[in-house]
Structures are given as structure tokens and as C-alpha cells.
Amino acid sequence: MVVDASHSLYGGVPASKVLSIVNNFALRPIPGMKEIVAKAVQEGLAARTLEPGKVAAIDVGVVCNAAGVGPLTRAIHSTVMARLGIQGTS
């Protein structure tokens, strides 16, 4: 599973709110995460690096089988870094 950590998977309380209470630290949502994930899944399926029925985009991330982790992580990471204007080393 790859998710935007600013969202809680355990109910209506955003992870950023929980973290700010505990650590006085808040995470900001990744801009366009839903679209980034959807595009990575579509491209992975088209390139056959992902198996149909073995990957599911969710609102704030993606769940996949072990074979899909590498391709999805690379695709999502590079897109997020570019969107945030951060130059990667990969």
C-alpha cells in the first residue's frame, strides 16, 4: 500500500491532526494525489508492469500485489517529486 500520509485510514480524523496534537507537527496533503495514483496505475497496466486485478487505486493511494510495488513506487515518487518541484536522484 502506498498512501498520502496526511490522510488517516482509520476514521474521520486526519493523520495531520493526530500528529499535530502528538508532536506539534502536521503533514500537508500531496497535491493531486488521487490523479497521480490513477495515472500511475493506468500507465502500469498499459505497459504490463502491473497485473489486472492485482492493483486498486484508492482515494489517497494504491494497494497492489508485491510485483506492482516497484513500478508504482517509482512512478508515484517521481511524479510527486516533480509536482513539488524537488529534483530527485533517480
C-alpha positions as CSV (number, residue, x, y, z in Angstrom):
1,M,0.0,0.0,0.0
2,V,1.2,3.5,-0.9
3,V,-0.8,6.3,0.6
4,D,-0.6,10.1,1.2
5,A,0.3,10.1,5.0
6,S,-1.6,13.2,5.6
7,H,-4.8,11.1,5.5
8,S,-5.9,8.7,8.1
9,L,-7.0,5.2,7.1
10,Y,-8.7,4.8,10.5
11,G,-11.8,7.0,10.5
12,G,-12.5,10.7,10.1
13,V,-9.6,12.1,11.9
14,P,-6.9,13.3,9.5
15,A,-3.4,11.9,10.4
16,S,-2.1,15.5,10.2
17,K,-4.4,16.5,13.1
18,V,-3.4,13.5,15.2
19,L,0.3,14.2,14.5
20,S,0.0,17.9,15.3
21,I,-1.6,17.0,18.7
22,V,1.1,14.4,19.5
23,N,4.2,16.0,18.0
24,N,3.2,19.6,17.2
25,F,3.9,18.5,13.6
26,A,1.5,18.5,10.7
27,L,1.7,16.8,7.3
28,R,0.2,18.6,4.2
29,P,-1.7,16.6,1.6
30,I,0.2,15.8,-1.6
31,P,-1.4,18.0,-4.3
32,G,-3.3,15.8,-6.8
33,M,-2.5,12.5,-5.2
34,K,-5.7,10.8,-6.5
35,E,-4.8,11.8,-10.1
36,I,-1.1,10.9,-9.7
37,V,-2.1,7.4,-8.5
38,A,-4.7,6.9,-11.2
39,K,-2.3,7.8,-13.9
40,A,0.5,5.6,-12.4
41,V,-2.0,2.6,-12.3
42,Q,-3.3,3.3,-15.9
43,E,0.3,3.6,-17.3
44,G,1.4,0.5,-15.4
45,L,-1.5,-1.6,-16.7
46,A,-0.9,-0.3,-20.3
47,A,2.9,-1.1,-20.0
48,R,2.0,-4.5,-18.4
49,T,4.2,-3.8,-15.4
50,L,1.1,-4.2,-13.3
51,E,-1.3,-7.1,-13.4
52,P,-5.0,-6.5,-14.0
53,G,-6.9,-7.5,-10.8
54,K,-3.8,-7.2,-8.7
55,V,-3.9,-3.4,-8.2
56,A,-6.5,-1.0,-6.9
57,A,-6.3,2.8,-6.7
58,I,-7.9,4.2,-3.6
59,D,-8.8,7.8,-2.8
60,V,-5.4,8.6,-1.2
61,G,-3.2,5.9,-2.6
62,V,-3.0,2.4,-4.1
63,V,-3.0,-1.2,-3.0
64,C,-1.2,-3.8,-5.1
65,N,0.5,-7.2,-5.1
66,A,4.2,-7.5,-4.4
67,A,5.1,-7.4,-8.1
68,G,3.5,-3.9,-8.5
69,V,5.3,-2.2,-5.6
70,G,8.5,-1.3,-7.5
71,P,6.8,0.1,-10.7
72,L,4.2,2.0,-8.7
73,T,6.6,3.4,-6.2
74,R,8.9,4.7,-8.9
75,A,6.1,6.2,-10.9
76,I,4.3,7.8,-7.9
77,H,7.6,9.1,-6.3
78,S,8.9,10.7,-9.5
79,T,5.6,12.4,-10.2
80,V,5.2,13.7,-6.6
81,M,8.8,15.0,-6.6
82,A,8.2,16.8,-9.9
83,R,4.9,18.2,-8.8
84,L,6.6,19.5,-5.6
85,G,9.5,20.9,-7.6
86,I,12.0,18.7,-6.0
87,Q,14.8,17.2,-8.2
88,G,15.3,13.5,-7.5
89,T,18.4,11.5,-7.6
90,S,16.9,8.6,-9.5
